[in-house]
Amino acid sequence: MRASEFPVRRIRRWALSGIAALGLVFAVAAPAPAASPPPPPKPSVIGGSDASTDNYPWMVAVSYTPSVNDQYSGMFCGGVLAAPNKVVTAAHCAKGLKPSELKVVVGRTDLSDHASGKVVDVTGEWIHPDYYDPFNGSDVAVLTLGDRLDAPTLPIGTDADDLYRPGTPGTILGWGLTDDSAPRPTHLKQGSVQVTDDHTCDVEYPDFYPEQMVCAGSGTTRQCKGDSGGPLVVKGRLAGIVSFGRHPCTPVEVPGVLVRVSVYANDINKQLDN
């Protein structure tokens, strides 16, 4: 079934209060245009270790323009460079914000180091037409950049890549807290996880739909708030986009939910080719 054919499902009662109030998605949804910046993301990769954009040059921060000069470079979501002028992220990171209100920060491992990396304008955005909220799937967006960057890109995973077999190892990346009660760091983190079987996530999450979503985690590592829009990398490909999960983020054994990228590969690649 193509992504555009997925039915829109009714929001569960506990989701009706809105994404920001829920505390369930990993990063607050992008707010409607306003004078004040969105709240900062509130945790990141739990059980992870320091990473570097030297090793992951396609890893970017999606930032709020008015806050781009703060100690976190305005970052409120992650993303990946998938073409020289295209970034793939979560739809809930872009919904409600104009391109002019977004920046992408490339090559900056420590968000407080404004002398490193590059801040790039966002000139366009595509949000999957079936997106309503993360719990109904299609949580995919592609941002168009004002500059074409000379940096490696991360390939989009497809069904032919066999990325979702339970137990398959992968890597998650993000900025933010590393514990529910820890102060928020500025340094990029990475964590080793495994693809989780669909039954486990179906039990943990009423809004888990395996035809559109995948879970990943481990006994010591999982994604959390602030990792939204960031990648699950499997076999050198973008296999998942961090979408939502439980809050608080402990117990860490409960995996998080990500977009099953292969389902949307054709839609994403059309945007990358534009």
N, C-alpha and C positions, 0 to 999 in steps of 0.2 A: 504494500500500500504506500502510495506517495505521501509525503508530509502534508501536502495541501488537501488530502482526502481525509485526514484525521478529524473526527467529530470534536466539536468544542464541548467539554464536559462541564457540568454545573460545579461551581466552587463549593467546597465543603463549608459547613457552617463556621468552623473555626478559622476559616480563611477570609471571612467576609469583612473583618475589621481592617483589612489592608495590610500590605506587605511590611511596611515599616513598623506597624503596631504589633504584628505577629511575633517578631523576634525569631522567625523560623528560617527565612532565607539567610544566606551567609552575608550578603551585603544588602543594605536598604535599597529599595527600588529607587531609580532616578526620580527626583521630584519634578513637579511641574516647574517651569521657569519661575524663578523668584530671586529676590535680592540676596538672600542668604544662601550659603553653600549647603550641600547635602551633609548630613551627619557623617563623621568619619567612620570607616568600617571598624568593626569591633572585635573579632579575632581572625587569625590566619592559620597556616599549616601547623597543626598540633603534632608534636613528636618529630618535627622536621629538623633540618640542619641548614647552616648558611649555604647559600647558592650564589652564583655570579652570572650576570648577563654576558660575561665573556664566554661562558659555557652554554648559555641559553640566550643567544643574541636576538632571538625572535620574541622573547618575553617582554611585554610592555605594560606600563601602568596607564589605565584610563583615568583621566583626571578632570576635575571641575575647574573651568577656566579662571574664575575669580580667586581660587585658592592655590593656583599652580606654583606660587612662590613661597608657600608655607613649608614647614619641615618635612611634610609628607608628599611634597610636590603635587598637592591636590588630589592624590590618588584615592579613589573609592571603589575601583574594580580593577581586575586584571584583564589581559587579552593577549593575543598572539598575532604577530605579523605573518600573514598568510600569502601576501603578494607585496611587491615593493611599495604600494600605496594603499594597502588594505589590511585592516585589523579585524579579527574575529573575536567577538566577546558575547556576553549574555544579553538577551533582549532587555531584561529588567535593569541593565546598567545604562541603557540608552533611552528607554521609553520615557517620554515627558521632557526630554532635554533637546534643545536645538543643537545642530552641529557646532555653531559658534560658541556654545557653552561648554564644549568638550575640548580637551587636549589629549594627545598621546605622548607619553614620555618613553623614549627608547634609549637603551644602553646605559641605564642608571641603576646600578645594583643597590646603592644606598640612596633612598629618596631624599635624604637631607643634604646630599652632596650635589648642589646645583651647578657645580663646575663640570660635572660629568654628563655624558649622554646628550640628548637633544630633545627639545620640546617641539612638537609638530602640531599644526592646526588640523582640525577635523573639518572637512568641507562638505561631507555628505554622510548620510546614514541610511541603512536598510534594516528594517526590523521585520522578521518573518511575518507574513500577513495573517497567519493563524495564531500568533501570540496574543494571549489575553493576560495570563499571569503565569509564574513559573510552575504552578501546580497543575496546569492544563497542558504543559508541554510547549514545544516550538520556541523555547527560550534562546533564540539565536539572533544575533545582529552582526552586521558587517559595517565598519566605519571606513569611509574614504578619506585619505590624508591629502593635505595640500602639497606635500612633497613626495617624490618617489625616493625611497631610502635604499642606500647601498648596504644592505644587511641580509643575512641568511633568513629564509622563510621556513615555516613549519608546514609540511604537506598535510592535506586534509585526509583523514582516514575514510576508507570505503569498505563495503561489505567484503570485497575480495581480500582485504588485509587480515581477516580473522582476528579482530582485536578484542572480542568480548567473551572469550572462553573463560569461565570462572577459574580464578587462580592465576590468570595471566598477570605478570608484573607490569607496573607502570609507575610514572612519576607525576606528582602534583607540585605546583609552584604557586607562590603568592606572597603578598606583603600583609602585615597586620599582627595581631596578637598571636601568641603561641600557647595561651592558656586562657580559660574564661576570666581569670582574675589578674592576669599579667598586664603590665603596661604595654602599649602598642609599640613595636619596634619599627624601624625604617628599612631594615635590611631584608633583601629577598631571601625566602626560605624554600627548600625543596623537601619532599617527603616520598618515601617508597611505599607503595600501596599495591593491592591486588584487586583485580576485577572481582566483584562479589556476585554470587549467584542471584538470579532474579527473585527466587522464593524468599530469601532473607529480606530483601528490600520491600517486597510486597507485604510482608508481615509488619515491618517497621513503619512503613509509610502508606497511609490510605490513598494518597495521590501518586503512587508509583505506577507508571505504565511502561512495561518493558519494551513495547514497540517503539517508544520514543526516548526512553531514559535508560541510564545504566548507573549502578552503584559501584563505589570503590572505597577501600579503606584497608585497615589492618588492625591488629591488636594494639598497636602503639601509635598509629599515625592516621590522621584524617584531615580533610579540609574543614574550614569553619568560616565564620563571618569575615568578610574582607577578601576572601578568595574568589568571590563571585566573578564570573567571566573568565577566570584563569583556566589553564589547561590540565587535562589528564593526557599524558603522553605515553603511548604504547607503541612499541616497535618503531620509534622514530616518527610517529604520526600523531596528529591531533585526534584523539579518540573520544574525549569528553570535554564539556564546558561546564564548570561548576555552576550549579543552579540553586539548590536549596538543601536544607537538612535540619536536624534537630538543634534547638537552643535551650539550655546551655549545650556546649559541644562535648561535654562529658556525660556519660561514659564514652570514651574514645572508640570503643569497639563497635558502636553503631555507625555504619558507613554513611557517607553523604551521597546525594543524588546529583547526577550530571546529565547533560544533554548527550544522547547517543548520536554522535556526530555523523556517522555513516548514513543515517536515515536522511540527513539534510545535506549530504555531500553535493548532490546535483544543484540544489538551490544555492548553496554557498559558492560553488565553483562558477556559477553564472554571474554572481556578483563580483568575484575576483577577476573575471574576464572583461567586465565592463570598463 
